Amino acid sequence: MSQTSPAADAQIPVTVLTGYLGAGKTTLLNRILTENHGKRYAVIVNEFGEIGIDNDLIVESDEEIYEMNNGCVCCTVRGDLVRVVEGLTKRPGRFDAIIVETTGLADPVPVAQTFFMDEDVRAKTRLDAVVALVDAKHLPLRLKDSREAEDQIAFADVIVLNKTDLVTPEELAKVEATVRAINPTARIHRTTRAGVDIAQVLDQGAFDLTRVLDNDPDFLDEARHAHDDHVCGPDCDHDHHHDHAHHAHEGHDHSGHDHHDHGHQGHDHHGHGHDHHGHDAASPIHDVTVVSVSLRGGEMDQRRFFPWIQTLTQEQGPKILRLKGIIAFEGDDDRYVVQGVHMIVEGDHQRPWREGEKRESRLVFIGRDLDAAALKAEFEACAAKERQKADA
């Protein structure tokens, strides 16, 4: 074990892999399980047969865990995900990472929530990124007939836009604009045959919002995402200018975090998780239903803000698919990061405000049927100046 940050080092990074049926998940998982990449991954799938691994590549197996000849293992989930993960963490020898594959129609939110709601699992693992494979050829049809396909894109930190060889450059541009409208900040890789470098998908630190903001302080700004003119060929695997560690820290590695962590406000396993940030792009495909509301203000009054955000998420949790923000509190020298999925909200001090840095608050709501005017008015009512007026 590394001598630096033993607690963090002991946590195994977990990648949640989503994608509609036929998008290319099986191809990517087969590569992870068979290529000589020098890493040891544990791949958890719903049914082993769905991957179609060549039996010659299996070294040995027990009831649920199949060891591959490249040092990786493939595990099946026929019951409880927590039980399988705990079984993996108790096995002799460490894995470099765990990949959890969701079924094609699955909502990734309950899977992701497992890794920040179950205390035992949370102590041993950390959610690293949610990766969505998207079929460039069939995405318009998927969005027309399935809300889950949109949810998978919206909730992702990394998007593998696959099968780009099957569409024209114009079709690809339209599909990518649609993906960007649903999720303006995710890292996008354009691929054929799921040919993305595995190292660009795994161990990205993409779910940790505090780490994201350290690498990109302007992450929540609308302006930075308003112009996405980058064009690359169908096999272009590198990132656009979005190449920075990404998205939502859902409460991992909270050593020393502050008393404002109002914890898990409900266990909503039935809704959809979205991550459409900061910028109200219009999709060229009309079947997109996710909207975002971006709010900006000055310093906030803690005595107003926390009760408001708690009440709001309790009452409108099913509508609020995701929220993220950086809050400047009056009398607090630290930037405060808040984020949530449905009714679960967590907060943490990130770092001190730097000298000359504008102390402003930014909050992004992602969801359906959101009342933007009401959210704006309620957010503004939490401003520190409102308390001063009330006390005057």
Rosetta blueprint (number, residue, H / E / L):
1 M L
2 S L
3 Q L
4 T L
5 S L
6 P H
7 A H
8 A H
9 D H
10 A H
11 Q L
12 I E
13 P E
14 V E
15 T E
16 V E
17 L E
18 T E
19 G E
20 Y L
21 L L
22 G L
23 A L
24 G L
25 K H
26 T H
27 T H
28 L H
29 L H
30 N H
31 R H
32 I H
33 L H
34 T H
35 E L
36 N L
37 H L
38 G L
39 K L
40 R L
41 Y E
42 A E
43 V E
44 I E
45 V E
46 N L
47 E L
48 F H
49 G H
50 E H
51 I L
52 G L
53 I L
54 D L
55 N H
56 D H
57 L H
58 I E
59 V E
60 E E
61 S E
62 D L
63 E L
64 E L
65 I E
66 Y E
67 E E
68 M E
69 N L
70 N L
71 G L
72 C L
73 V E
74 C E
75 C E
76 T E
77 V L
78 R L
79 G L
80 D L
81 L H
82 V H
83 R H
84 V H
85 V H
86 E H
87 G H
88 L H
89 T H
90 K L
91 R L
92 P L
93 G L
94 R L
95 F L
96 D L
97 A E
98 I E
99 I E
100 V E
101 E E
102 T L
103 T L
104 G L
105 L L
106 A L
107 D L
108 P H
109 V H
110 P H
111 V H
112 A H
113 Q H
114 T H
115 F H
116 F H
117 M H
118 D L
119 E H
120 D H
121 V H
122 R H
123 A H
124 K H
125 T E
126 R E
127 L E
128 D E
129 A E
130 V E
131 V E
132 A E
133 L E
134 V E
135 D E
136 A L
137 K L
138 H L
139 L H
140 P H
141 L H
142 R H
143 L H
144 K H
145 D H
146 S L
147 R H
148 E H
149 A H
150 E H
151 D H
152 Q H
153 I H
154 A H
155 F H
156 A L
157 D L
158 V E
159 I E
160 V E
161 L E
162 N E
163 K L
164 T H
165 D H
166 L H
167 V L
168 T L
169 P H
170 E H
171 E H
172 L H
173 A H
174 K H
175 V H
176 E H
177 A H
178 T H
179 V H
180 R H
181 A H
182 I H
183 N L
184 P L
185 T L
186 A L
187 R E
188 I E
189 H E
190 R E
191 T L
192 T L
193 R L
194 A L
195 G L
196 V L
197 D L
198 I H
199 A H
200 Q H
201 V L
202 L L
203 D L
204 Q L
205 G L
206 A L
207 F L
208 D L
209 L H
210 T H
211 R H
212 V H
213 L H
214 D H
215 N H
216 D L
217 P L
218 D L
219 F L
220 L L
221 D L
222 E L
223 A H
224 R H
225 H H
226 A L
227 H L
228 D L
229 D L
230 H L
231 V L
232 C L
233 G L
234 P L
235 D L
236 C L
237 D L
238 H L
239 D L
240 H L
241 H L
242 H L
243 D L
244 H L
245 A L
246 H L
247 H L
248 A L
249 H L
250 E L
251 G L
252 H L
253 D L
254 H L
255 S L
256 G L
257 H L
258 D L
259 H L
260 H L
261 D L
262 H L
263 G L
264 H L
265 Q L
266 G L
267 H L
268 D L
269 H L
270 H L
271 G L
272 H L
273 G L
274 H L
275 D L
276 H L
277 H L
278 G L
279 H L
280 D L
281 A L
282 A L
283 S L
284 P L
285 I L
286 H L
287 D L
288 V L
289 T L
290 V L
291 V E
292 S E
293 V E
294 S E
295 L E
296 R E
297 G E
298 G L
299 E L
300 M E
301 D L
302 Q H
303 R H
304 R H
305 F H
306 F H
307 P H
308 W H
309 I H
310 Q H
311 T H
312 L H
313 T H
314 Q H
315 E H
316 Q H
317 G L
318 P L
319 K L
320 I E
321 L E
322 R E
323 L E
324 K E
325 G E
326 I E
327 I E
328 A E
329 F E
330 E L
331 G L
332 D L
333 D L
334 D E
335 R E
336 Y E
337 V E
338 V E
339 Q E
340 G E
341 V E
342 H L
343 M L
344 I E
345 V E
346 E E
347 G E
348 D E
349 H E
350 Q E
351 R E
352 P E
353 W L
354 R L
355 E L
356 G L
357 E L
358 K L
359 R L
360 E L
361 S E
362 R E
363 L E
364 V E
365 F E
366 I E
367 G E
368 R L
369 D L
370 L L
371 D L
372 A H
373 A H
374 A H
375 L H
376 K H
377 A H
378 E H
379 F H
380 E H
381 A H
382 C L
383 A E
384 A H
385 K H
386 E H
387 R H
388 Q H
389 K H
390 A H
391 D H
392 A L
